[in-house]
Structures are given as C-alpha cells and as structure tokens.
Amino acid sequence: MISTSLSKAKVQKQSPKLKHILKRYKLPEATVTILDTLHIFVDRPDDALKQFNLPQSFEVVYCDIFIAGGGMGGVAAAVAATREGYHVCLTEETDWLGGQMTSQGVSALDENYLVETTGATLTYQRLRSAIRSHYQNQATSLEVPNPYLNPGNCWVSALSFEPQVALQKIMDILQPAIEAKALSIYYRVKPVAVSVHNNKIRSILAVNLDSGTWTEFRPQVCLDATELGELLPLAGTPYSVGAESQSETTEPHAPSVADKQNVQDFVYPFVVDLRRAENNTITKPQHYEDFCNQSKFSFAGYKMFKSTELVISNGQMVQLNPFWEYRRLIHKAQLPGSPFEFDLSMINWNSNDLRDMNIIDQPPAIACQRLALAKSLSLGFLYWLQTEAPRDEGGQGYGELCLRTDILGTTDGLSKYPYIRESRRIKAMKTIIEQDIAAASNPGARARLYADSVGIGLYPIDIHGREEIPGAAQATKPFQIPAGTLIPQYPYNLLASAKNIGTTHITNGSYRLHPIEWAIGEAAGTLAAQALTHKVNSAKILHNKRYTRELQYKLVEKGVPVYWYDDVPTNHPAFAAIQFLSATGIIFGDSSHLHFSPDYVITRGEAAQVLANLLHLPKPNKTILSKLHPDEVIPYGTDIAACLQKHLFSLRPDGLFHPEEELTGNELALLSRHRLVQTALPYDDASPVTRARFALWAYKLATSKKH
C-alpha cells in the first residue's frame, strides 16, 4: 500500500551505526568507489574515480516521488508529477538538467515530421517554442518572425540551438514547482545503494560527488530516469543489456546468440566554428594514429561545404547535403541583428562514435578508461578535420575550424556527459519487439495498437553499432508507448522513465530519441502520481480498466497524444476528446491513413458505431438486424442494429437507415435527451455535426460518472 502525499519534503538528521547502514543496503564494505563522469579527462582518466566512506551521519529526506536522473525523461516526469500535486526530489549527477538535449550536446533534435503539431506532447512543444522564441528575440533585424525558425538551419532537424539555451528554458518550466517547494533538485548527487523490503524500495542512499555529503531519500514511488538505468542493479530489478537472442525475442533481426556487450555506440559531441583567417589546429590527441589505422575517420562520401551525389548499391544517385550543415546549431545569416560572429556546428558523426566499448556493468576503472578513449576519439576526429580531411577545393585539412570551449560548459570543449543511445532495459510487464513497430510487419498506417497507450513516437530503428543480421536498422510505422513498458517485474514502486523501458536492443533504437524520452517521462510521472492518489502499485493500475482510462484521461487533458493522427494538433479544441476516444477503442482510426478529418461531417453509420462502443450496447437480436438493407450491414450493421434496438436511432421513412447520410444537429439533440445518454453535453445546434463536435459530445458522455 502507498501512503498519502506530503505537502513538501520532510528532512531529518540521522546518525545510524555503520553496521546498520551496511546491513540495510547490503554493502560489503564501508568505502565505495564511484565513477564521476563529469571529471573524465583524456590525460588523467583516473581522476574520475572517487572513493567515499559511508557517513557517520546524513540527512534523511522524505518525499512522495524520487526521480534519479535529470535528463529528458527525468525533467518531464518532474513536470508531470508536480502538476498532479506531489512533492518530487530529483537527483542529477552533472550540473545541468536536460540530458541528451543539453549535457550530452545533442541539441540538433532527433524528431519526427509531425513534431510541431501532432507528433509530440504539448509540454515538449512549448519547450521547443520557448527555445525558438529566444532566437527570434535575438534576431532584432528580422522583418517578419518565422514561426518555424530553425536557428541552425541544419538538415537533420527542424530545430537546432545552443544547449545552454535549452537549459535556461527547462529551468523556466521547472521554476514554479521549485518556488512552490514541490520540486527539490539535487545536483552532482548520485545514488549509491537502494534498500528494498517486501518488494518495495524503502530508501535510496546517495552521495554528492563534489562535497562527499550523503543523503538518504525515503520516497513512496521511485523513477529511474538515469542515462544507463543505474537504479536497476541497485534495486535488484531484472533487466536486459545488449543484444538479446532470437530465441528470447522472436525478432527476425536478433542474433542467434545473445551478446550483452553489443550495446549501441556512445559519443562525446563537440562544437566548432569556422574562422577563415586563422589556424586553430589542436595538439595531436592520444591514440590518433591507432584510430587512423582503423580507418575510423571519414566524411563517408559527403563534402564539407558543398552538396554532392553518391551512387548507392542499386545504381541510384543520392543527393548528399554538406557535412557542415548536418547538425549546425547556429546559422548566423538567418539571425540578423543577433550577436553571433560565426556559424556554430555540432559534430556528432559516425567517426566519433566509440564502438564495442560497452560501459554498462563494467568495473569503474574499465568504464573510466573507455570514456577517456571516447574523448580521445572525438578530439582525434577534430584533429583529422583540421589536418587531413579532404577540402572541397582540393588539399587537406580545415585548420580554420575552432573548437569552442564556451558552448558545452566544459574546459575541453566536449559534452559534459557522453551521448548515450542504449541503457539497461527493465524486464517489463510489456516488452516492445521488432514486429510491433517495424514497417515490414505492420501493413497499415500505424504500428501495433495498445489499449494502455500513454504516449506516441515515430523514428526508424536506428542502430549505431554492430548489426549481427544486416537490416536491423529499418523504417517503422507511427507507434505507441504502452504503460506496461514502464512497469518492471520488481520492485512494485519503481518505474522506468527514460531509455530503460521495456524494449529490446533493436526497438530501443526507435524509443531513445528526444521527444519520445520526454513522452516516456511525462507518462511515468503521471502514472506515479496516480499510484499515490489511489494508494495502489502501478501494476494494479495497468490491470484495472477504470484506472487505465483515468491515466489516459489525465494525459490527454494535458496535451499528451496517445494515438496517432496527423490532423489533430495538441492545441485543437477537440484534441483530448479525439485522443481519448481513439485510444480507448470507442472511435476507430482508419487503418489506411493517419487522418481523423475533424472538420468533416460525421455520418449516421459512424455515429452508431461510436455509440455502440461507448455505451457497451448488447448484441442486437436477429429480428432487428434483418430489418437492415443488405447494403447497410457492412461495415456498421451490428452497431446500427444495436442502436435501433435501444431506440437511439430510427429508420428513415423509406424503411432504410442510410448510414452514409450526415448526422444532423436535430438528431444529436434527440440523442442528448435519451435516457442512456442524458448525462452528455446538451446539443441544440441544428447544423450538420462535424466529427470533432461529435467527439466532444461523446467524450463528455464517456468521462461522466455514469459511464
């Protein structure tokens, strides 16, 4: 059972005996070695290995919800949980929130083509709008504001920007909760041990990596939003790492033998500008010759500043855009009046991806060496760009490229934290496999549908690393995020809130991107709050239809899409209604396309289908069904007959139902007064009823206490 909420965090001081701490957390000794990723340096990697002695005393913080990790998922979860009225403690091991958008340097966002309208949550869209507004305000000479301004004008994303601008806007979003004391943020704090009793996390022991002070958190619900799923081993939660075997997942492109070390590449992005009159070549970094001997560095057929064409295997010509513009963050030419002297480009390319150097479940010393090697690789790629990269006009090396050490908040110019593509993944109530989302396995417009959907996503299965069976990287159909993927088998008060949800090595490649991780976090924060409200564990919510619908209701009311349409944006007046009715199977989206067509008039047949689903009408008797004309039986015959049997509709004077005719306002007004529907929204407009207007009416009925 989960207890009631706290109005704010409760803090106590405790001085337990060391033996009690060791026993509670099942720690073998009083000294722990921790890898401080923020302090990885190429020339002295061991500086990042820190030893801490367990405390003689520490603060104990009681809170409703504990979130480990302040990346995209962690921030979104904090936003969702605090708006539901619960107190959140959020720990982050770096000194920046935002994860892949900020501290990991990937501020040219990996998104879908509908992200501006229907393909992301409203809070994520507002964050993007706030970032865009920052640059619109800077570009004082812009004659007309561009609502779709892309500061970097890059070709991989519709929005690219400086990471610190996103950090500022994230803090603006969180500030009201901080001021209300609903959110407490603990920077540079990393969980070290977790105490679990009777299938429930009781407390988390964490240390400040700078001061060495310790804090024990005692929450009701825990969310793991860390980049590598770091709470999972501490809590004894079953999880997967690396590539599963085909016998485990049934996936066509899974290997025959599992390989835990086959984890997606990670990378340290960096930012450069171009100063044509200067030579900014860095000192040759460590391991450079080794990387060159491995043929690691290449433009892969691209040119630096020119477009070019490449002949691919089937003989077709492919147009390649300039390398410089791939993840360009700032294009000063389109920001007149701004303070930028140079363009800025973020370098995140296959050449600086570190492959086959897994850092998950490795001893700290091994992980430390591999992180340092990844930094050497990125600096090596920069050195290659400056000295050996083929120039467009002939010759070698762009020595005019200047490493910017003021963009990513580090002294070496590399991201604070590596860009992590793959995490530990929980053994969840539901695991997404390749066949659930791959375009090859889903002939319709959408991927597999889930009754417990709490979010959506769209991105190819993108594998940076070894593909044991070629073809694992492939197109997907617009997919959903089932609530079951957030819920582990054990313990019952833990939720996955980032890239650690129930996916496989293959499907993780589609669920790891910016807007999807945000949607995961927003769903997890809302689910955690609901568990607290009802004083039950998350699995019970999943197995209770009323609770699941309430969860979906809360999400859609906050602008979270849970069903795929391309013409119902998050700001549409009927957004929540259309989303809820579609996700719960009351309205069926057309399997051949993503359109809802909200402004089209709804037909009598469509309205009958919705009512039959919404009111759970019993199957009609054969006599009623036989009265329908044979042409009217498909596709709505049973639903029409069920409505006729309950006198919700009547036949026309010619004895036919005419399912293709428009539903009139007068008919809907009569329906509103029917005894089965009398709690619905009154309707007195005589004009034809649009699909959006009917959805609003049906939504009112579906969410009333009577139904």
TINURO-998546 format. One record per residue (C-alpha): residue in one letter; x, y, z. Coordinates in pm, whole numbers, plus 50000, padded with zeros to 5 digits. Layout:
aXYZ
...
This chain:
m500005000050000
i501195035449920
s500625063050172
t499285098050122
s501295127049984
l503485152650153
s502925189750102
k506705193650083
a509835173650158
k510415164450520
v514075164850628
q515615148550932
k519165142751056
q520185107251144
s523355091251278
p522885053651245
k525635029351329
l527795019151034
k526894982451070
h523224991251035
i523905010250712
l525894981150569
k523134956850659
r520274978350533
y521914984050196
k523714950450172
l527034967750118
p530184946650160
e532404974350298
a532365009950426
t534225025150129
v532725027949782
t534415036949453
i532315058049218
l532945069448863
d532345106948833
t531685110048461
l531835147848473
h535535145648565
i536755123448281
f539925138448132
v541895122647847
d545305127648006
r544285117048359
p541175094948344
d541725080548691
d540835114448839
a537225104648776
l537465075149016
k536445087749357
q536305069649687
f533785078249954
n533445064950304
l529965057250426
p528755085150653
q528705088351027
s525535108950982
f523345120350696
e520165138650610
v517035118150557
v514615133250307
y511025120750289
c509235127749961
d506375114649752
i508335106949437
f512085102449391
i513495106649040
a517065095848970
g518375113748662
g517635148348529
g517665140848158
m514735144547919
g512705117348089
g513505129148441
v512585165348372
a509335155548201
a508465132248489
a509065160148739
v506825183648541
a504025157748530
a504255146648894
t504385181649043
r501405193648838
e499455164948997
g500215179649339
y503025157049463
h506435165449601
v509395153949394
c513085150049475
l515205149349159
t518895139649158
e521285146848871
e524945136448869
t526045165048640
d525365201948699
w522935205548404
l519425192248357
g518245181448013
g520355150947927
q520715144947554
m519355179847477
t521945197647694
s524675179647890
q525105153647614
g525435180247348
v522815167347103
s520915199847062
a520045193246699
l516975173146787
d516155138546652
e512405140446592
n509545131646356
y507995151646074
l504845159246278
v506635171146593
e505375206946553
t501705196846551
t500635161546643
g503845141946697
a504905152747047
t503435163147381
l502275198647442
t504905204747712
y507665193347475
q506295215647201
r506205245047442
l509835238847535
r510745239447166
s508735271447118
a510505288147409
i513885279347258
r512805292546920
s511475324747076
h514875331147236
y516465333646891
q513575353046741
n514095378947014
q517835379446945
a517395384446572
t516335420546610
s516615427346236
l514185400246129
e511395417545936
v508795390145998
p509075364446281
n509335329146146
p507085305646349
y509225276446232
l512615292746272
n515475267846289
p518425287346434
g520945263346282
n519145257145955
c520535221645971
w519275192645764
v518895166246034
s516365185046246
a513655211546240
l515215227746548
s518855231646649
f520285255446908
e522905261147176
p522485236347465
q522605263547731
v519515280047580
a517575247547630
l518925245247984
q517605280148059
k514165272047916
i513985239148110
m514685258148430
d511955283148339
i509495254148310
l510535239748647
q510785272548836
p507135274548952
a507385239949110
i510715249049270
e509295281249415
a506245262549545
k508635237849714
a507025209749517
l510335201549350
s513765197949513
i516745193549278
y519985177849400
y522825184549156
r526015163649145
v524255136749350
k524435100249254
p522595070549407
v524965045049556
a522685019249719
v519005010249742
s517194993250028
v514344970249922
h511984953050165
n508854932950086
n509074940849715
k509224978349779
i512045003549763
r512285018150113
s515185042150071
i517985053549840
l521425063249971
a523145089249755
v526365109349769
n527295144049648
l530225138849412
d531755172549499
s531255176349873
g531105139849972
t527975145950181
w525365118450194
t521585119350172
e519065091850227
f515825095650032
r512675078350154
p510025081349883
q506765063749814
v507475058949443
c510825058249260
l511525066648897
d514735056548722
a515445083148461
t519245078448462
e521035075448131
l522155039648197
g519355026448419
e521535028548726
l518835022048986
l518034988148833
p521034968148960
l520974986649292
a517344976649348
g517734941049219
t515384948348929
p515574922748646
y516904939148331
s518454932747990
v521714946047848
g522924945047490
a521524923147214
e519044895947303
s518964863447109
q516294854846855
s515014827247084
e514424853347356
t512554879147146
t511454861246823
e512734891746631
p513804884346272
h516934905746304
a518034894746650
p521234873746658
s521134836446720
v523284841247031
a522744869347282
d525584894147324
k525474916347633
q528454936047510
n526764946447186
v525444979647316
q524915009247086
d527855033047036
f528215063447259
v529885095947165
y531175128947302
p529865156347069
f531745189247036
v531055223146877
v533215242246630
d533025274446439
l534865285046124
r537435313146137
r538795315545786
a541835336945861
e543105315446148
n544805282246210
n543175266646516
t544645231746491
i544755214146827
t547645192946953
k547525157746816
p545485138147072
q546285104347223
h545555073147016
y545205093346696
e547425070346490
d545555039746617
f542235054546509
c543665063346168
n544955027846124
q541405015746193
s540145039045914
k537905054946173
f537795090046024
s535845097745709
f533285121145550
a531535089445422
g531135104745076
y529975138945195
k531795171645130
m532395198545390
f530505228145241
k529155215144910
s526315192344816
t527345161544623
e525915129844476
l526685094144570
v525925062544375
i524465036044608
s524374998244565
n521304997044339
g522825022344098
q520675051444212
m522095085844277
v521615100244626
q521935137344697
l524205144144995
n523935177145180
p527035194645321
f528655178845626
w528965213245787
e525195217945786
y524345183245925
r523945193846289
r524695230746255
l523415248446567
i523655284646455
h523385298546104
k524155335046164
a522955346145818
q519325339145912
l519635356446250
p520225392746151
g520855415446446
s521925386446671
p525305386846849
f526745357146658
e530005363446478
f530335328146337
d528215298246249
l528335270246506
s528255233646411
m527915204046648
i529935173546546
n528215140546616
w529165116846335
n529915080346284
s533615089246300
n533455098846666
d531105070946777
l533005046947004
r532095011246910
d532364978547102
m533344996147423
n530354989547646
i530415008047981
i527344991448136
d528024967248423
q531774972548390
p534144978748683
p534535016348737
a538175015648625
i537254999048292
a534345022748227
c536635051848311
q539245041248054
r536605036447785
l535075070547846
a538505086347821
l539085067347496
a535785081347361
k537015116447439
s540285108947258
l538265096846960
s536255129046937
l539385150346968
g541025127746712
f538185133946467
l538555171346522
y542305168646457
w541585148846138
l539095175246024
q541725201946086
t544665183845924
e543645155645688
a540015159645581
p539755164745203
r538965200945123
d536195207844874
e538525227844650
g541435203544686
g544095199544951
q543745186745305
g542595199045643
y540375226845769
g542705242646021
e540325272146040
l537885250946243
c537945263346601
l536915241646897
r534505261647112
t535005256647485
d532235280747585
i529235262047440
l529025229147630
g530125241447972
t533415222047979
t537085231047965
d537905205447695
g535035215647464
l533445181147473
s529985174147611
k529665171147989
y528315136047957
p528555111747665
y525545109047437
i524045076047548
r521995056447294
e521305024747490
s520665017747857
r519884988448078
r516264979248000
i513774966148251
k512134932248220
a508764949048189
m505114939548204
k505264945447827
t508334944547603
i508234960347257
i509744938146989
e510694944946629
q507444931046485
d505414955546694
i506764986546519
a508654977446200
a507054989145876
a507674954945723
s505474938445987
n502704964646001
p500904969945668
g498554997045796
a499215033645866
r500075027046231
a502145001946422
r500544977646666
l497914994246886
y497814991247266
a494814996547493
d497155010347762
s498915035647537
v500375065147730
g502335081947453
i503455080447091
g506655080946891
l508005078446540
y511595071746445
p513355044946241
i515025015746415
d518365033646424
i521305011446521
h524695027746584
g526854997146632
r527154961446516
e524214946946328
e524594909546368
i521984904446097
p522024932145832
g518734950345806
a518034955946174
a518084993246102
q514774998445923
a511695020145884
t508875019346139
k505235029146142
p503955055246391
f503975036746723
q502675039347078
i504215037147425
p502275011247628
a502085017648003
g503244981848055
t506704990947921
l507265014448217
i506494988648487
p509184963648594
q508574929648741
y510184940649070
p510024961149292
y506464973449268
n507105010549343
l509735015749071
l509035029248722
a511295032548417
s511285068248288
a513855071148010
k515665047947766
n515355019848020
i511765009547940
g510714975147815
t512304974947470
t514844951947308
h518274960947174
i516594965246836
t513484985046932
n515455006847173
g516835022146853
s513405038146795
y512395047247151
r515555065647261
l515055099447090
h514335133747241
p510515137247210
i509945100247287
e512055100547603
w510155131847709
a506825114247646
i508025084147847
g508935106648139
e505665125948126
a503725093148129
a505815078948413
g505385110048629
t501625109148575
l501475071848647
a503465076448969
a501075103649082
q498075081849005
a499545053149209
l499865076949503
t496345090549458
h494745056149461
k497235041449709
v497995011949482
n501024999849292
s501475006948921
a500744971348809
k497284973548964
i496615004948762
l497624986248448
h495304957248529
n492334979448619
k490484992848314
r488985022048506
y492405032648637
t494005028848293
r491355050948136
e491795076448412
l495535076948342
q494895082747971
y492345109648055
k494885128248269
l497475126347993
v495295137947704
e493875166247915
k497485178947947
g498135176647575
v499825142547560
p498945123647240
v498375086547297
y497045077946949
w498425087746609
y496705113546391
d498305138846161
d495475164546160
v494555168846528
p497275190946681
t497735193347056
n496075227647060
h492925216046878
p489765222247088
a488785185647048
f492305171347097
a491645154647433
a488295140947318
i489585126046994
q492675111747160
f490805095747449
l488035080847237
s490545066546990
a492935052447249
t490115035247437
g488625019447123
i485435039947120
i486455055846790
f488495036346536
g491165054346337
d491255044745971
s493935018145927
s494935031245583
h495935066645687
l496565089445986
h493725114145921
f490865119746163
s489335147145946
p487905166946239
d486075192146019
y484255165945810
v480625159145896
i480105126046076
t477785100645914
r474925082546087
g476785049546049
e479915063246213
a477875078346496
a476115044946552
q479465027246575
v480755051946834
l477595049447044
a477585011647037
n481175011047161
l480725038847414
l477515025547570
h478604988947553
l475344980547380
p474404943547378
k474364924347053
p471094930546868
n468574902946809
k468324888246464
t464934904446401
i466364939446431
l469374930646219
s467194915545947
k465374948645902
l468524964445763
h469074965045391
p471934941345290
d473974971045168
e473754986645516
v475094956745705
i478694964445611
p480534979745784
y478184992246058
g475314967446054
t475654952646403
d476254986846560
i473305002346378
a471034973746484
a472214976846844
c471355013946842
l467965007246681
q467214981046944
k467745007247218
h465785033547019
l468815056246992
f468125059846620
s465165052946395
l464855042246035
r464065067945768
p460525069345619
d461645046545336
g462475019345590
l466225023045548
f468815035845795
h471035053745542
p474395051145729
e476075072845467
e473895103245545
e475185131545760
l474195132146124
t472115163246184
g472145185846485
n468495177946546
e469295140846568
l472095147346814
a469765168947021
l467345139547043
l470205116447137
s471215140247416
r467805136147576
h467755098147552
r467705080247887
l471025062547809
v472735094847714
q471145121247932
t474365129948116
a476015140747792
l476645176147675
p473365192247563
y473265199147191
d470835223547032
d472635233246711
a470625221946408
s473575223046167
p475355191246048
v477605176546317
t481345175946250
r483495146946362
a485255169746612
r481965182446756
f480615147246789
a483865136446959
l483475164247217
w479905153147283
a480895116447312
y483895124947532
k481635142647778
l479505111547792
a482485087547814
t484065106148105
s480895112148303
k480435093448631
k477545074048481
h479835058348222
